[in-house]
Amino acid sequence: MREVMTVILGGGQGQRLFPLTAQRAKPAVPLGGKYRLIDITISNCINSDISKIYILTQFNSASLNRHIFRTYRFSRFTDGFVEILAAEQTPEDKNWFQGTADAVRQAYKHFNDPSIKTFLILSGDHLYRMDYKKFIKHHYETGADLTISVVPMDPENASSFGLLKTNEEGRILEFKEKPKGAELDTMRVNTESLGLNADEAKRKPFIASMGIYVFKKEMLGDLLFQNMKHVDFGKEIIPAALSCCNVQAYLFNGYWEDIGTIKAFYHANIDMTAVIPQFNFYDPNAPIYTRPRFLPGSKLRDCQVNESIVCEGCILDGAILRRSIIGNRSRVGYGAIVEHSMIMGSDYYQSIEDMQQDQSKGVPIVGIGPNTIIRNAIIDKNARIGANVRILNEDNGQNADNENYYIRDGIVIVPKDALIPDGTII
C-alpha cells in the first residue's frame, strides 16, 4: 500500500446536516458519543495499511484541524501522515472549490510524490467499515483505469445516488447522477447477478455508487486537466471516463450509510445502541481510532440505563436512559429522562464555583437539568438544558427553525452552546 495515496473529500458546506454544521465542518460532526465522522474513514485507511492521507476542506475547518492535529500523529520512522489541505487562492486560481473534482484538481500540485501510482478518493461523511486493500486489489486485477465501489440500492433512495449499469465482467457501461422519474426506471438492473438472492434483488433493483473511487495516477491527472470545466466526479468526470477508460465496479457487501442528512445521522447513531448494531465499534480486528482524552470513568448514581451508550467522564445522577447515546463529559440531573436521543456531551467541565455562579443568576449549568424529559432529539455539545424542560416535539412538527432549537424530519436539534431555560416546552 506504499504506492497508494488517499484523498478524503470533506470540503462541502454540509447544509443538509445543519445546524450540526453551523460551527464545524461536516467531517468534524460528533458520532457515537466520542468519535468524529472523519474517524471512520481515516480508521479504514489505517486498518488497510494506507498511511498517506490528505483531507480537503473548505468550510468551518477549525475544529476539524484541531481534531486531526491532536489525534493522528504517526511515528517519525514512517512516511505516513494525515494532513489537511484547505481551499487556497493562488495566482492561477482564486476560486473556492467548485465541486469534488475541482477540489482534487486544485490540490493536485501537492500530490507530487513520485512513488505514488494509485489514488484512493473517499468521502468524509459515510459510515462503513471497508478493507481498502481488497478494493485496490480488484482494481489492479481488472486492469482498470478507474474503479467505483458500489452497493445495491432500493427504489426509495436510489434517486439520491449516482446509478450505473455493468456488463458481465463488471465493466461500467452507463452512469447517471441522481436520476429522477422515467430516467430512474431506465437504470433498473437484475442485481441477482451481484450475488443477491431473488427477494433481495427485488427490493434493491439498482446499483448505486458509494462515491469512493480508485484511480490510476496518470488517468486521474488526464481526466482532471483535459477539461477544466468538469468540476464534479459524479456529474462529469465519471461519464467522461466511460468513453475512454476501463471503468470497473467493485461490489461492497457490508453495512454502508450515507449520513449526510439529519434523519440518516440520527438513525445511524441510535442504531448503535442496539444489541447487535449494524455498525459495530467493538470489532477488535478493525478498531475505530479517535483522540484519547484521558477522562475519568463515568459516575452513575441511582440510574436506570437500558440499551444505551455512556461515554467517558460523565456524571449521571438519578437519570433514566433508554436507547440513547450520552457523550463525553455529559452531566444529567436527578429525575431526568432521556429516550431515543443523542447527547453529544461537553468540551469542558465547569468548576463548582462556575456552576454556583450560574445557578445564582438563574442560568442552567452545562448539561441536562433535573426532571427534564428529552425524546427523539439531538443535543449538541455544551448545551445548557434547564430543569423541568420537555423536549418532546409535542406539536409533532416536521421542520422548524427557532432561536435556540431546530426541527428536522420530526427530530429536535438543540445546537452547540444553546441555552434552554427552566420549564421550556418544545
HELIX and SHEET records of a PDB file:
HELIX    1   1 GLN A   15  LEU A   17  5                                   3    
HELIX    2   2 LYS A   26  ALA A   28  5                                   3    
HELIX    3   3 LEU A   37  ASN A   47  1                                  11    
HELIX    4   4 ALA A   62  THR A   71  1                                  10    
HELIX    5   5 THR A  100  ALA A  107  1                                   8    
HELIX    6   6 TYR A  108  HIS A  110  5                                   3    
HELIX    7   7 TYR A  132  GLU A  141  1                                  10    
HELIX    8   8 PRO A  155  ALA A  158  1                                   4    
HELIX    9   9 GLY A  181  ASP A  185  1                                   5    
HELIX   10  10 THR A  191  LEU A  194  5                                   4    
HELIX   11  11 ALA A  198  ARG A  203  1                                   6    
HELIX   12  12 LYS A  217  PHE A  225  1                                   9    
HELIX   13  13 PHE A  233  ILE A  237  3                                   5    
HELIX   14  14 ILE A  238  LEU A  242  1                                   5    
HELIX   15  15 ILE A  262  ASP A  271  1                                  10    
HELIX   16  16 ILE A  352  SER A  360  1                                   9    
SHEET    1   A 7 PHE A  81  ALA A  86  0                                        
SHEET    2   A 7 LYS A  52  THR A  57  1                                        
SHEET    3   A 7 VAL A   4  LEU A   9  1                                        
SHEET    4   A 7 THR A 118  SER A 123  1                                        
SHEET    5   A 7 PHE A 206  LYS A 216 -1                                        
SHEET    6   A 7 LEU A 146  MET A 153 -1                                        
SHEET    7   A 7 VAL A 247  LEU A 251  1                                        
SHEET    1   B 2 PRO A  30  LEU A  31  0                                        
SHEET    2   B 2 TYR A  35  ARG A  36 -1                                        
SHEET    1   C 2 HIS A 126  TYR A 128  0                                        
SHEET    2   C 2 TRP A 256  ASP A 258 -1                                        
SHEET    1   D 2 GLY A 162  THR A 166  0                                        
SHEET    2   D 2 ILE A 172  GLU A 177 -1                                        
SHEET    1   E 3 LYS A 299  ARG A 301  0                                        
SHEET    2   E 3 ILE A 315  ASP A 317  1                                        
SHEET    3   E 3 ARG A 331  VAL A 332  1                                        
SHEET    1   F 5 GLN A 304  ASN A 306  0                                        
SHEET    2   F 5 ILE A 320  ARG A 322  1                                        
SHEET    3   F 5 ILE A 337  GLU A 339  1                                        
SHEET    4   F 5 ILE A 373  ARG A 375  1                                        
SHEET    5   F 5 ARG A 390  ILE A 391  1                                        
SHEET    1   G 7 ILE A 309  VAL A 310  0                                        
SHEET    2   G 7 ILE A 325  ILE A 326  1                                        
SHEET    3   G 7 MET A 342  ILE A 343  1                                        
SHEET    4   G 7 ALA A 377  ILE A 379  1                                        
SHEET    5   G 7 ILE A 411  VAL A 414  1                                        
SHEET    6   G 7 TYR A 406  ARG A 408 -1                                        
SHEET    7   G 7 ASN A 399  ASP A 401 -1                                        
SHEET    1   H 3 GLY A 367  ILE A 368  0                                        
SHEET    2   H 3 ARG A 384  ILE A 385  1                                        
SHEET    3   H 3 LEU A 419  ILE A 420  1                                        
END                                                                             
